[in-house]
């Protein structure tokens, strides 16, 4: 399961913050100690002016719609059976059948397919993704919402807090709440591009990536932590990358799950490709584009153009030893420099 709150189910608005939300708050201008800083393969573009990421739904695009499609196919086959079997029996054997039951069965199937088609349209025929931009120069956050609106809000005015999805396999993410003047009533909500099954403790690793970008003098170091960028800037994701993104592994230990996961990922990749091809590329307003013009000589410019040359090796955690060690050394050195800068700013001598 993915955290689909906001896509399949609406955020709960016009309500007071809960006690848990207040206790778990991710505070701006406050360092959070973590073991590493992680971008969760969410970065579309990073420069010294803005950081653009995908939405939390992008990671699992195709997973739910593939299951929904299978359900729809099953119902459609049931429809064919309900429709043709009584007719065949009547013609071949003269068997009588109830017209009322016949038409009621057809009605149930049609209504079921209608509602299932509505669920499929949550991923298909929408937007390829719903991006966010974090502008460190003007300290604004721009969110492309599911309904097509663009939310523009000052970084410091957002109340960030852990959020847990519903269901047996709960996932943790980070929600950003826009509050009323009373500082307690939630008027609007969006989610950062992270959804984890490993528990909310690891959310801090992603939060520090976003917070450090917006507040600390370490953009160059953060850019060196990024390895994989979704190629969705002004274009649609291709089928192969979609499959690779679904299959991405953190270590070779995950190979033991390949016999089970590969068929599921393959099925989801087809639904993901349909979602990408039937959806439109989100377009930022001219106001956002004007506010996010990077400097021409910016030394930081991270995008899908910087993705690993041998992408299959990377997503299967099977890079050549020298390639892996070089990347690991670069990222470790970058993180050590970030820690040193944070220590110099926040720790008392």
HELIX and SHEET records of a PDB file:
HELIX    1   1 UNK A   19  UNK A   23  1                                   5    
HELIX    2   2 UNK A   58  UNK A   60  5                                   3    
HELIX    3   3 UNK A   63  UNK A   93  1                                  31    
HELIX    4   4 UNK A   99  UNK A  120  1                                  22    
HELIX    5   5 UNK A  155  UNK A  157  5                                   3    
HELIX    6   6 UNK A  200  UNK A  202  5                                   3    
HELIX    7   7 UNK A  203  UNK A  215  1                                  13    
HELIX    8   8 UNK A  219  UNK A  223  1                                   5    
HELIX    9   9 UNK A  239  UNK A  247  1                                   9    
HELIX   10  10 UNK A  252  UNK A  257  5                                   6    
HELIX   11  11 UNK A  258  UNK A  278  1                                  21    
HELIX   12  12 UNK A  286  UNK A  291  1                                   6    
HELIX   13  13 UNK A  304  UNK A  306  5                                   3    
HELIX   14  14 UNK A  311  UNK A  315  1                                   5    
HELIX   15  15 UNK A  321  UNK A  346  1                                  26    
SHEET    1   A 4 UNK A  15  UNK A  16  0                                        
SHEET    2   A 4 UNK A 185  UNK A 191 -1                                        
SHEET    3   A 4 UNK A 172  UNK A 179 -1                                        
SHEET    4   A 4 UNK A 158  UNK A 164 -1                                        
SHEET    1   B 6 UNK A 150  UNK A 154  0                                        
SHEET    2   B 6 UNK A 140  UNK A 144 -1                                        
SHEET    3   B 6 UNK A 132  UNK A 135 -1                                        
SHEET    4   B 6 UNK A  50  UNK A  53 -1                                        
SHEET    5   B 6 UNK A  43  UNK A  47 -1                                        
SHEET    6   B 6 UNK A 301  UNK A 302 -1                                        
END                                                                             
